Amino acid sequence: MADDSDGCDSNAALANSDSEGEDFDDVTQRLQQIKQTLEQQCCAKNCSLKVLKEWEVLAPICAGVLSGDINSRKTAVMGSISSNVPAYDPNKQRMRVTWNLPNVKSVCVGTFATFVDLSRKQLKGLLGRVRDGNWFSGYKHGLTDEASNRSLLPQTRRLVVDWIVDLAETNAVLDPSRRHRKYEGKNGQTVQYLPSMFTFEKMTEQFNLWFLSTHPDAYKDELQRRSVRDFAAPPGVPKRRRVVLDDDIGKWPAAVSACTLRRVFLKEDCLLHIKFRKPRSDVCDDCSAFYSQKVTVRADGPEMRTRVQVRESVLDEWHAHIVAARRARGVWLREVAESKDTCPVKRNADGTFSAIEGRCWKDWLLCLSFDFAQQLEVPNLVDVVGSFYFMSLLHFKLFGIMNDGLGVQTNFIFREGDTKKGSNVVTTLLDLYLDKCLDGMIGGLNNGSVQDIEHLRLHADNCIGQNKNNTMLALLLWMASSKSYNFKTITLKFMVKGHTKFSPDGAFGHVKKLYRHREVFTMEQAISVINDSAVSNVAHEVKSGDIKNWMGALDVYFKKLPGITQFHEFKFTRATPGVVEIRHGDHDTWKRRNLWDFERCTAEELFPTDGEPTGTTAGVPHSELKAKFDSLRVGLESERGDGVPMLKRFDLFEKLRDNVPNEYKDVVCPKPDGYETMSRTQLMQQYKRTKLKKAKQRQPSAVLSGIMSIPDVVTMQE
């Protein structure tokens, strides 16, 4: 349908008033606006000028049109244009209509729309109603009294539902600890997770291939319903559909669209328990193994019973794993809440601390969570050079201890080569935090200090080499027995492996987020990033020699706990020195193990319940042994690292120095000793000889030719 003129855009300010029922109280003001719009040139024929010449005659007519509501205005417009609509000719796809005003010949559609205060879209709709003779009927959708193109036939919808159920049965992962409560009341059905690689588009593609191969007739019927309609059908005659031929199946859109399958997936009650698994990183190893067993255990026919039994066995074991993980997290959350409720100090918005009236340090259930973070690479550039991706850069190690009651994490940072990750690092930094850092942060507030705290609760991940080891148990036994602290009870609890995301990781996230936007070349700049990352982050530099050899000192007094890896909770009390209580979880009962292994005297002789020790062993008073035990921290030897490997120092000097500012070159990549006198080949040969010598000392019977050579290291000069 088209009019006899090109139309105009001069009515843009008025034609945009498409909202029905819009009233103008001041008709005179509206007439003035229409007149101002008509003063602009509307088209090549300048139809608006014709209207302005007859404005004195047309103004009362326009005012009468504007005085009524939108429906009466549309009725008047349909009456004025009805005489200008020619008879319907189905052979013509375009139709010419003249737009006439009193005392004025035909005008363009833009001028007419401005005069009657309607948009061109509204005029087009009114023209269609006049042509079809539907003056007073409401707007009628093209699919009125017919099924929507997007709806599926009942039998097709049933096939879609059954196919999704079978797909979930074969590929979905069951979450035995969660049930969908909207399905079958409160009990619900076990939630099933489709793999994250599944999408609605991929599922639609697979379903249509299966639909066409298994139900070709139904596929053709569904495609027939969704076929393109014939737009040239006469009025009053139902619009015909195109006939689907076999050759059209590959050319036309699929019978079931992704939008339709998505609507069925989300609205069918029997599919509410099926969900998509979100892509994740750092997934639990055990959960991944359970998932692999569940997916790969597939069989048909006679082996179906075996398949079901194996799947049920895997599901039960997986359920126990998830329940244990949630119990461990629940214990941590409960103890964090108790620590906050009993903390005698609060952190203000500006990072300062203030005392809380009515609380004392003696009642504080101190809860600490600690963990290592990913290493911070140095140098860190905002615009990373491409060659950095293929280099082994220097890095800073980060160990955080989160005070959950206070909401502040102390981040211990040390250079590569100054020390190694291990039990001595964790024990030293934990003792350093309790001995100096905590008192230096909030000591004296509310007239208290760490010496007044009686209950300590520790939480860590399940890393055996760093946290769950006999050195950590020995340190806590020493804390619960010596006079350096006054803890009456100490608990150490580990989360289930693979489910260890807790408060330190959140603080590390703040550091990493800001670290990506800062250029870092020195330790001072890294410390500044940590302190600026969040109010809850505090940096503490650990220098070479600060790490103490707690392992060697504690081995004299305590022995190792057999099967330490299978337990998740440990308890130490001052009433039972040298004794650790262990259990698998909060659902288990405590079991006692005596780890006291001091040759000179027993724990009962060194820690009598009625006062100070009085006996002697080989002429040495027990009181002297007790004083030496209490001051064990004083005589500890320092543990130093091996420094940055020489090969790495050579590579940094040769490949990195040009990308580092001049003021930081001697800090990040200094010139290594012997650089001018030794070639890389000689250096590699020396490293191999040194490494083979060390391997021979550790394993005399080892086949030296099969040992990989690892570069030796040289302590980096400060």
Buried (B, 14 or more C-beta within 10 A) or exposed (E): EEBBBEBBEBBEEBBEBEEEEEEBEEBEEBBEBBBEBBEBEBBEBEBBEBBEEBEEEBBEBBBEBBEEEBEEBBBBBBEBBBEBBEEEEEEEEEBEBBBBBEEBEBBBBBBBBBBBBBBBEBBBBBBBBBBEEEEEEEEEEEEEEEEEBEBBBEEBBEBBBEBBBEBBEEBBBBBBBBBBEEBBEEEBBBBBBBEEEBEBEEBBEEBBEBBBEEBEEBBBBBBBBBBEBEEEEEEEEEEEBEEBEEEBBEEBEBBBBBEBBBBBBEEBEEBBBBBBBEEEEEEBEBBEBBBEBBBEBEEEEEEEEEBEEBBEEBBEBBBEBBBBBEBBBEBBEEBBBBBBEBBBBBBEEEEEEEBEEEBEBEBBBBBBBBBBBEBBBBBBBEEEEEEBEEBEBBBBBBBBBBBBBBBBBBBBBBBBBBBBBBBBBBBBBBBBBBBEBBBEBBBEBBEBBBBBBBBBBBBBBBBEEBBBBBBBBBBBBBBBBBEBBBBBBBBBBBBBBBBBEBBBBBBBEBBBEBBEEBEBBBBEBBBBBBBBBBBBBBBBBBEBEBBBBBBEBBBEBBBEBEEBEEBBBBBBBBEBBBBBBBBEBBEEEEEEBBBBBBEBBBBEBBBBEEEEBEBBBEEEEBBEBBEEBBEBBEEBEEBBBBBBBBBBBBBBBEBBBEBBEEEBBEBBBBEBEEBEEBEEEEBEEBBBEBBBEEBEEEEEEEEEEEBEBBBBBBEBEE
